[in-house]
């Protein structure tokens, strides 16, 4: 079974509009972390934002916010005031458990295209 | 500035060759990961290591092995390369321990073509 599901292969958004990228996850651990990464066409992976399973408030980092709904096991990324430079692949990832052997699992990604 | 370095950006190998992909990090991280990235499939975990000489299989370990003799270096080995291993390979590292909130840092990727 997929641990991380991103159901939107591609999304379009107009410049200056907000966009939500969906992510649902599956885990039986009580302690886990959720991450979003951006991969521009140059290929590097850029960390955007993190949400811990015990965090009561939604995480925010500048124009990025994470809409965390624990009961629904969803961790959607919201980008406000989209810019042309936001065009990229976006990956949701989860780290389960704690201790030494906690692996990091990624979803299939969403390609975001920002238009004029 | 933190750094994860992969030895090659592009690599072309012949079917049946033994291939080594090297990854070095300078952050004293315990965890290191190898992923392959294919269109429509995202990043799939091949192997990860949480300490020197310690490794765990990821989701797609078949056809691959790994080596971690030193903390800073994690090698991915294709024992006998096949055309279906043509892909982008990404190495990452992160802290471990009682910490789930540490991000992973990625290398620049190695695009491997097996002909």
Interface residues (C-beta under 8 A of the other chain):
Chain A: X6 X9 X31 X32 X33 X35 X43 X44 X45 X47 X50 X52 X53 X91 X93 X95 X96 X97 X98 X99 X100 X101 X102 X103 X104 X105 X106 X107 X108 X109
Chain B: X30 X31 X33 X35 X40 X41 X42 X43 X44 X45 X48 X50 X51 X54 X56 X58 X59 X88 X90 X92 X94 X96 X97 X98 X99 X100 X101 X103 X104 X105 X106 X108 X109
